[in-house]
Amino acid sequence: MKGDDLLYYYKCLDKLLLSSHEYTTLQPADESEVKQYPGILYYLYAMDPFTTRKSFSISDASLLYLKEEGLHLLQFHQQQEEALPSWLLKKIEERKVMGINTAFPNWRVMLHHQPPQKWRIHIAGLGDVGGTLLTGLRLLGGAYIDAIGIYDKASDKLKRWCYEVNQVYSSGNHCFPEIDAITEDEMFRCDMFVFCIAKAVPPIGEEAKDVRMIQFEENAKIIRTFAKRARTAGFKGIFAVVSDPVDLLCKVVLDASNTDELENYDFQGLAPEQIRGYGLGVMYARALYFAKENPKTSHFMEEGRAFGPHGEDLIIADSIENYNESLSLYLTNKAKTANLEIRDLGFKPYIAPALSSGSLSILATIKGDWHYSATYIGGVYMGSRNRLNSSGVEIERLSLPDLLFNRLKNTYDNLRNVL
């Protein structure tokens, strides 16, 4: 059935759908029924599944007209809205429209997607980062997290963290998620799996220019096995990558989970948007730390943004509306080298990353708040400000100045060329 000479309306699995394309295998529905529906509507489209997401939140009307996904997802585009029904525009404004890519063979599973009321989170790896992240979630996550399962190959370490963290309370407040040890078989019985295992953290004094790239090869080997387990378990939650380099490891997870035993790519594993990298939060926090020390950059808190990876190709913008290239490069360099200053003192810089990129950003994700993490953008996991709505991932879209967009394109191309 065609409505307004623009849209087709359908029913599927008790859900209401719409599309600008005709789907002859779906049951037609009336526009009057669709426009009055109070819940999430599903907008169907078809694009190359190798470079696009299975689903996302349609946050502005221009996203209905996407022909491909890429770096332009960060750039706001004004779209003529006169042709769209007013009730649909209102739905989009309320973030009650989910785009679903029917080029994925199992796209219908998204019609059953339901965010949990309270989350069960599992953490693998209880080293410096994993233990600190766990502590942050225990202290701050009681209203949003039901329980936290922890896993580590070292049984003594596992017992220690269960014993100690379950003793973290404050008088009169018992709203803390319980911590319990989990086995390998229970790893993916959760709403979010947090990967904190790191094989090759360079010792103090033996660092290269970009420490995270030293870690990539060894961490990639480990995370592939977890990605395969997630596939076998039919995991439907979020696979959160905290180990470095998060953006590259996210792509490893995507590819490994979507290949069968013969290494054929079959799109039967994790959806691209199920995987998130948590590394950019601390880079924003470091930039903010240094911005507050300099009167010339004090505007960063209100106007600035961070993009890209937790590493060499990081981009800090001092301001979106009044972008200054030299100030932005200054803040970028300060944020990139902040970890080296801690190493020069003789310490591994893990506290701020574990809390800013880890605990706080993960909590913001499950609360649906804006935060920094790496999400899938046209075949690349690219760090940017985003939030998780009930209708899917919403990437912040901005009117980006040309100088900044060119920097973003360079980072984006570099990430795409690594894998």
Secondary structure, DSSP 4 states (H G I P E B T S, - for coil): -EETTTEEEEEETTEEEEESS--TTSEE--HHHHHT--S-EEEEE---TTSS-SEEE--SGGGGG-SS-SGGGGB------TTS-HHHHHHHHTT-EEEEETTSTTGGGGGG----SSEEEEEE--SHHHHHHHHHHHHH-TTTEEEEEEE-S-HHHHHHHHHHHTT--BTTB----EEEE--GGGTTSSSEEEE---S-PPPTT---SSHHHHHHHHHHHHHHHHHHHHHHHT--SEEEE-SSSHHHHHHHHHHHHTB-TT--B-S-S--GGGEEE--HHHHHHHHHHHHTT-GGGTTHHHH-EEES-SSTT-EEES-STT--HHHHHHHHHHHHHHHHHHHHTT----HHIIIIIIIHHHHHHHHT--EEEEEEETTEEEEEEEEEETTEEEE--B---HHHHHHHHHHHHHHHHH-
